[in-house]
């Protein structure tokens, strides 16, 4: 019921108009509510309303943003109450159930507003629809952060990145709420508990323990630079191999299966066509980064790889070799054992912080962390890296560790 006399007269005029509009939209619907009614109940002149919001759609946008802010507070409160206590798959179930039920209560508290939004969505200006979408994305980002913390605390991993998981979760919640408020939802679900439990089951059954997941051990920028310089001293072939490992993140198996024609230049950038496990039917395009930890290694036409390939064309024995990109002294395809020997030659002077020798597999870890730190989104990272979604979690954990350390160090500056 709308209050005809505002007991909170100290509330600023703009906020008072928004509060009143929300009450009227929620009780009467958007179409049935006029700006004149809102102005009268808010105890302001209609001209004042237009001065603040332009028109009814501008006011509706402000109301929606207000609702989204309240929704974000709900999410953040839920996160602070629940996340710190998460330590198992059972706790994840409890968190999801709490969030889904709270979200449904929040949406269903304004039934007429939801019905009007669904029925009149096609009438809203593009700017209003765009702003609403941005608000929903903000909610999804907030929930994705909470889900990420939950998974980390409970040592679980999920096959989807947290943001996609949040998008899917909120889409399901919103869809159920719209069905509830606009149709006979019992024709689909027996009751709300059945829907909530089914949705929770669907998400929880996809998580797996992360205790067995790979540990990401990246190499520092300073050491990477030294390794590349040491490889350069060993010759153009060594330099090209080391450069590819740190600039593309390909595995050693993928590297030895590269062919000369797999390096192409597109839009002034080097691209590798990589066949996984020498399978011609499963290939992916991998950009060859010209910068590694901020140091530029030439261009697409003049980098350690392109210089090596040019030298091979001038080699008088090139007609005797296979089309493999890298070959051994007898002009046969480079083997994994030979590649490991090259790695030892470049890295024998360096070691990990724990004193263990550097492993060639750490080049992919190093490339992956650098790409994520430079802002590559998770979906693009999975495509370019060739990794499966279930292997993404250790990279996220290691990236968070590095970012936290960087922030702590920055406090001293």
C-alpha positions as CSV (number, residue, x, y, z in Angstrom):
1,X,0.0,0.0,0.0
2,X,1.3,3.5,-0.9
3,X,1.8,5.9,1.9
4,X,-0.1,9.1,1.2
5,X,2.0,11.0,3.7
6,X,5.8,10.5,3.7
7,X,7.0,10.3,7.3
8,X,10.6,10.6,5.9
9,X,10.3,14.1,4.6
10,X,14.1,14.6,5.1
11,X,14.8,12.2,2.3
12,X,16.2,14.1,-0.7
13,X,13.6,14.9,-3.4
14,X,15.1,12.6,-6.1
15,X,15.2,9.6,-3.7
16,X,11.7,10.3,-2.5
17,X,10.4,10.2,-6.1
18,X,12.3,6.9,-6.7
19,X,10.9,5.4,-3.5
20,X,7.3,6.5,-4.4
21,X,7.6,5.2,-8.0
22,X,8.8,1.8,-6.8
23,X,5.9,1.5,-4.4
24,X,3.4,2.5,-7.2
25,X,5.0,0.4,-9.9
26,X,5.1,-2.6,-7.5
27,X,1.4,-2.2,-6.4
28,X,-0.3,-0.9,-9.6
29,X,2.1,-1.9,-12.4
30,X,4.1,0.4,-14.7
31,X,1.4,1.0,-17.3
32,X,-1.3,1.9,-14.8
33,X,1.0,4.3,-12.9
34,X,1.3,7.9,-14.2
35,X,3.9,10.5,-13.6
36,X,1.2,12.7,-12.1
37,X,0.3,10.1,-9.5
38,X,4.0,9.6,-8.6
39,X,4.5,13.3,-8.2
40,X,1.3,13.7,-6.1
41,X,2.3,10.8,-3.7
42,X,5.9,12.1,-3.5
43,X,4.6,15.6,-2.7
44,X,6.5,17.2,-5.6
45,X,5.5,19.1,-8.7
46,X,5.3,17.0,-11.9
47,X,7.8,19.4,-13.4
48,X,10.3,18.5,-10.7
49,X,9.9,14.9,-11.6
50,X,10.7,15.6,-15.3
51,X,13.6,17.8,-14.3
52,X,15.2,14.9,-12.4
53,X,14.3,12.0,-14.8
54,X,13.3,13.4,-18.1
55,X,10.3,11.1,-18.6
56,X,8.6,8.0,-17.2
57,X,11.1,5.7,-18.8
58,X,14.0,7.6,-17.2
59,X,12.3,7.3,-13.8
60,X,11.7,3.6,-14.4
61,X,15.4,3.1,-15.2
62,X,16.2,4.8,-11.8
63,X,13.8,2.5,-10.1
64,X,15.3,-0.6,-11.7
65,X,18.8,0.6,-10.7
66,X,17.6,1.0,-7.1
67,X,16.2,-2.6,-7.2
68,X,19.5,-3.9,-8.6
69,X,21.4,-2.1,-5.8
70,X,19.2,-3.7,-3.2
71,X,19.8,-7.0,-4.9
72,X,23.5,-6.5,-4.9
73,X,23.4,-5.7,-1.1
74,X,21.4,-9.0,-0.7
75,X,24.1,-10.9,-2.6
76,X,27.0,-9.2,-0.7
77,X,25.3,-9.9,2.7
78,X,24.8,-13.5,1.7
79,X,28.4,-13.7,0.6
80,X,29.7,-12.3,3.9
81,X,27.4,-14.6,5.9
82,X,28.1,-17.7,4.0
83,X,31.4,-17.8,2.2
84,X,33.6,-17.7,5.3
85,X,31.9,-20.9,6.6
86,X,32.3,-22.8,3.3
87,X,34.6,-25.8,3.6
88,X,32.8,-28.7,1.8
89,X,30.5,-29.7,-1.0
90,X,27.6,-29.8,1.5
91,X,28.3,-26.2,2.4
92,X,28.3,-25.3,-1.3
93,X,24.8,-26.8,-1.5
94,X,23.8,-24.7,1.5
95,X,25.2,-21.5,0.0
96,X,23.4,-22.1,-3.4
97,X,20.1,-22.9,-1.7
98,X,20.3,-19.7,0.4
99,X,21.1,-17.6,-2.6
100,X,18.4,-19.0,-4.8
101,X,15.7,-18.7,-2.2
102,X,16.7,-15.2,-1.2
103,X,16.8,-14.1,-4.8
104,X,13.3,-15.5,-5.5
105,X,11.9,-13.7,-2.4
106,X,13.4,-10.4,-3.6
107,X,12.0,-10.7,-7.1
108,X,8.6,-11.9,-5.9
109,X,8.3,-9.0,-3.5
110,X,7.5,-6.7,-6.4
111,X,5.1,-8.9,-8.5
112,X,3.4,-6.1,-10.5
113,X,6.7,-4.6,-11.3
114,X,8.0,-7.9,-12.7
115,X,4.8,-8.5,-14.7
116,X,5.0,-5.0,-16.2
117,X,8.6,-5.4,-17.0
118,X,7.9,-8.6,-18.9
119,X,4.8,-7.2,-20.7
120,X,6.2,-3.8,-21.7
121,X,9.9,-4.6,-22.3
122,X,9.5,-4.0,-26.1
123,X,8.4,-0.4,-25.4
124,X,11.5,0.7,-23.5
125,X,14.1,2.9,-25.2
126,X,17.4,1.2,-26.1
127,X,19.3,3.2,-23.4
128,X,17.0,1.8,-20.7
129,X,17.3,-1.8,-21.9
130,X,21.1,-1.4,-22.2
131,X,21.4,0.1,-18.7
132,X,19.2,-2.7,-17.3
133,X,21.5,-5.3,-19.0
134,X,24.5,-3.6,-17.4
135,X,22.9,-3.8,-14.0
136,X,22.2,-7.5,-14.4
137,X,25.8,-8.0,-15.5
138,X,26.9,-6.3,-12.3
139,X,24.8,-8.7,-10.3
140,X,26.3,-11.6,-12.2
141,X,29.8,-10.3,-11.5
142,X,29.1,-10.0,-7.8
143,X,27.7,-13.5,-7.6
144,X,30.6,-14.9,-9.7
145,X,33.0,-13.5,-7.2
146,X,31.1,-15.1,-4.3
147,X,31.0,-18.5,-6.2
148,X,34.7,-18.3,-6.9
149,X,35.4,-17.8,-3.2
150,X,33.1,-20.6,-2.3
151,X,34.9,-23.0,-4.7
152,X,38.3,-22.0,-3.4
153,X,37.4,-22.3,0.2
154,X,35.8,-25.7,-0.3
155,X,38.7,-26.9,-2.5
156,X,36.3,-27.6,-5.4
157,X,36.4,-26.9,-9.1
158,X,33.7,-26.5,-11.7
159,X,33.6,-27.2,-15.4
160,X,32.5,-23.6,-16.1
161,X,34.2,-20.3,-15.2
162,X,32.5,-18.6,-12.2
163,X,31.0,-15.8,-14.4
164,X,29.3,-18.3,-16.7
165,X,28.1,-20.2,-13.7
166,X,26.6,-17.1,-12.2
167,X,25.0,-16.1,-15.5
168,X,23.4,-19.5,-15.8
169,X,22.3,-19.6,-12.2
170,X,20.7,-16.1,-12.4
171,X,19.0,-16.9,-15.7
172,X,17.4,-19.9,-14.2
173,X,16.2,-18.0,-11.1
174,X,14.8,-15.1,-13.2
175,X,13.1,-17.5,-15.6
176,X,11.4,-19.4,-12.7
177,X,10.3,-16.1,-11.1
178,X,8.8,-14.8,-14.4
179,X,6.9,-18.1,-14.9
180,X,5.6,-17.9,-11.3
181,X,4.3,-14.4,-11.7
182,X,2.9,-14.8,-15.2
183,X,1.6,-18.4,-15.6
184,X,0.7,-21.6,-13.8
185,X,4.1,-22.7,-12.7
186,X,2.7,-25.8,-11.0
187,X,2.2,-27.2,-14.4
188,X,6.0,-27.4,-14.7
189,X,7.2,-27.6,-11.0
190,X,5.3,-29.1,-8.1
191,X,6.4,-26.3,-5.8
192,X,9.3,-23.9,-5.2
193,X,11.2,-26.4,-3.1
194,X,11.3,-28.9,-6.0
195,X,12.7,-26.2,-8.3
196,X,15.3,-25.0,-5.8
197,X,16.5,-28.5,-4.9
198,X,16.7,-29.5,-8.6
199,X,18.7,-26.4,-9.5
200,X,21.1,-26.9,-6.6
201,X,21.5,-30.6,-7.5
202,X,22.2,-29.7,-11.1
203,X,25.1,-27.3,-10.1
204,X,26.5,-29.3,-7.2
205,X,26.8,-32.6,-9.1
206,X,29.2,-30.9,-11.6
207,X,31.8,-29.9,-9.0
208,X,34.8,-32.1,-8.3
209,X,37.5,-32.0,-5.5
210,X,40.5,-29.9,-6.6
211,X,42.9,-31.6,-4.2
212,X,44.3,-33.6,-7.1
213,X,44.6,-30.6,-9.5
214,X,47.8,-29.5,-10.9
215,X,50.0,-26.9,-9.2
216,X,50.9,-24.0,-11.3
217,X,54.6,-23.1,-11.0
218,X,55.3,-20.1,-13.2
219,X,58.8,-18.6,-13.8
220,X,59.6,-15.1,-12.9
221,X,60.0,-12.4,-15.7
222,X,63.7,-11.9,-14.9
223,X,64.5,-15.6,-15.2
224,X,62.5,-15.9,-18.4
225,X,64.5,-13.1,-20.0
226,X,67.7,-14.8,-18.9
227,X,66.6,-18.1,-20.3
228,X,65.8,-16.6,-23.7
229,X,69.2,-14.8,-23.9
230,X,71.0,-18.1,-23.0
231,X,69.0,-19.9,-25.7
232,X,69.9,-17.2,-28.2
233,X,73.6,-17.8,-27.5
234,X,73.1,-21.5,-28.5
235,X,71.8,-20.6,-32.0
236,X,68.8,-19.5,-34.0
237,X,67.0,-22.9,-33.6
238,X,67.3,-22.9,-29.8
239,X,66.2,-19.2,-29.6
240,X,63.2,-19.9,-31.8
241,X,62.1,-22.9,-29.7
242,X,62.5,-21.0,-26.4
243,X,60.7,-18.0,-27.9
244,X,57.7,-20.2,-29.0
245,X,57.4,-21.9,-25.6
246,X,57.1,-18.6,-23.7
247,X,55.1,-16.7,-26.4
248,X,52.5,-19.3,-27.2
249,X,52.0,-21.6,-24.3
250,X,52.1,-24.7,-26.5
251,X,53.2,-28.0,-25.0
252,X,56.4,-29.7,-26.0
253,X,54.4,-32.4,-27.8
254,X,52.6,-29.8,-29.8
255,X,55.9,-28.1,-30.6
256,X,57.7,-31.1,-32.0
257,X,54.7,-31.7,-34.3
258,X,54.8,-28.2,-35.8
259,X,55.4,-28.0,-39.6
260,X,57.0,-25.1,-41.4
261,X,53.7,-24.1,-43.0
262,X,52.0,-23.9,-39.6
263,X,53.4,-20.4,-39.1
264,X,51.4,-17.8,-40.9
265,X,51.2,-14.0,-40.8
266,X,47.7,-12.5,-40.5
267,X,47.2,-8.7,-40.1
268,X,50.8,-8.2,-39.2
269,X,50.7,-10.8,-36.5
270,X,52.2,-14.3,-36.3
271,X,49.7,-17.1,-36.0
272,X,50.5,-20.8,-35.4
273,X,48.2,-23.6,-36.5
274,X,48.7,-26.2,-33.7
275,X,47.6,-29.8,-34.1
276,X,47.1,-31.5,-30.7
277,X,48.9,-34.8,-30.5
278,X,49.6,-34.6,-34.3
279,X,45.9,-34.9,-35.0
280,X,45.1,-33.0,-38.2
281,X,41.4,-32.9,-37.4
282,X,41.8,-31.1,-34.1
283,X,43.8,-27.9,-34.6
284,X,43.6,-24.4,-33.1
285,X,45.0,-21.0,-34.0
286,X,47.5,-19.7,-31.5
287,X,48.8,-16.1,-31.7
288,X,52.6,-15.7,-31.3
289,X,53.0,-12.9,-28.8
290,X,55.5,-10.3,-29.8
291,X,55.9,-9.2,-26.1
292,X,56.9,-11.4,-23.2
293,X,56.7,-9.7,-19.8
294,X,56.9,-6.3,-21.5
295,X,60.0,-7.0,-23.6
296,X,59.3,-6.9,-27.4
297,X,60.9,-9.7,-29.5
298,X,60.6,-8.1,-32.9
299,X,57.6,-8.3,-35.2
300,X,55.7,-11.0,-37.1
301,X,58.2,-10.7,-40.0
302,X,61.3,-10.4,-37.8
303,X,61.2,-12.4,-34.6
304,X,63.2,-15.3,-33.3
305,X,60.9,-17.8,-35.1
306,X,60.7,-16.0,-38.4
307,X,64.5,-15.4,-38.4
308,X,65.0,-19.2,-37.9
309,X,62.6,-20.1,-40.7
310,X,64.4,-17.8,-43.1
311,X,67.7,-19.4,-42.2
312,X,66.2,-22.8,-43.0
313,X,65.2,-21.7,-46.5
314,X,68.8,-20.7,-47.1
315,X,70.2,-23.9,-45.8
316,X,71.5,-26.1,-48.7
317,X,70.3,-29.2,-46.9
318,X,66.8,-28.0,-46.7
319,X,65.6,-30.1,-49.6
320,X,66.7,-33.2,-47.7
321,X,64.7,-32.5,-44.5
322,X,61.1,-33.2,-43.7
323,X,58.5,-30.4,-43.4
324,X,58.9,-30.5,-39.6
325,X,59.5,-27.0,-38.2
326,X,62.3,-28.2,-35.9
327,X,64.7,-31.0,-36.7
328,X,67.7,-32.6,-35.1
329,X,71.3,-32.9,-36.4
330,X,70.3,-35.8,-38.7
331,X,67.5,-33.7,-40.2
332,X,64.9,-35.9,-38.5
333,X,62.0,-34.4,-36.5
334,X,63.1,-33.2,-33.1
335,X,62.3,-35.7,-30.3
336,X,60.9,-35.0,-26.9
337,X,64.2,-36.2,-25.3
338,X,66.2,-33.9,-27.5
339,X,63.9,-31.0,-26.6
340,X,64.4,-31.8,-22.9
341,X,68.2,-31.7,-23.4
342,X,67.9,-28.3,-25.0
343,X,65.9,-27.1,-22.0
344,X,68.5,-28.3,-19.5
345,X,71.2,-26.5,-21.5
346,X,69.4,-23.2,-21.3
347,X,68.2,-23.4,-17.6
348,X,70.9,-25.3,-15.8
349,X,72.0,-22.0,-14.0
350,X,68.5,-21.4,-12.7
351,X,66.1,-23.0,-10.2
352,X,62.7,-22.7,-8.6
353,X,62.3,-20.9,-5.3
354,X,62.3,-24.3,-3.5
355,X,65.6,-25.2,-5.1
356,X,64.2,-27.7,-7.6
357,X,65.2,-27.6,-11.3
358,X,63.1,-25.7,-13.7
359,X,60.8,-27.9,-15.8
360,X,59.9,-27.3,-19.4
361,X,56.2,-27.7,-18.5
362,X,56.5,-24.5,-16.6
363,X,56.7,-22.5,-19.8
364,X,52.9,-23.1,-20.4
365,X,52.2,-22.1,-16.8
366,X,54.2,-18.9,-17.2
367,X,52.6,-18.0,-20.5
368,X,49.1,-18.7,-19.0
369,X,49.6,-16.6,-15.9
370,X,50.9,-13.7,-18.0
371,X,48.0,-13.8,-20.4
372,X,45.4,-13.8,-17.6
373,X,47.3,-11.0,-15.8
374,X,47.3,-9.0,-18.9
375,X,43.5,-9.2,-19.0
376,X,42.6,-12.1,-21.3
377,X,39.1,-13.4,-20.4
378,X,38.7,-17.0,-19.4
379,X,36.8,-18.1,-22.5
380,X,39.5,-16.8,-24.8
381,X,42.2,-18.3,-22.6
382,X,40.6,-21.8,-22.9
383,X,40.3,-21.5,-26.7
384,X,43.9,-20.3,-27.2
385,X,45.5,-22.5,-24.6
386,X,43.7,-25.7,-25.6
387,X,43.0,-26.5,-22.0
388,X,39.8,-28.0,-20.7
389,X,37.6,-25.9,-18.3
390,X,38.3,-28.3,-15.4
391,X,42.0,-27.4,-15.6
392,X,41.4,-23.7,-15.3
393,X,41.1,-23.5,-11.5
394,X,44.8,-23.8,-10.6
395,X,45.6,-20.9,-13.0
396,X,42.9,-18.8,-11.2
397,X,44.4,-19.7,-7.8
398,X,47.9,-18.8,-8.9
399,X,46.8,-15.6,-10.5
400,X,45.0,-14.5,-7.4
401,X,48.1,-15.2,-5.4
402,X,50.3,-13.1,-7.6
403,X,47.8,-10.2,-7.7
404,X,47.6,-10.3,-3.9
405,X,51.4,-10.1,-3.6
406,X,51.6,-7.3,-6.1
407,X,49.0,-5.3,-4.1
408,X,50.8,-5.9,-0.8
409,X,54.1,-4.7,-2.4
410,X,52.4,-1.7,-3.8
411,X,51.5,-0.5,-0.3
412,X,55.2,0.2,0.3
413,X,55.5,2.5,-2.7
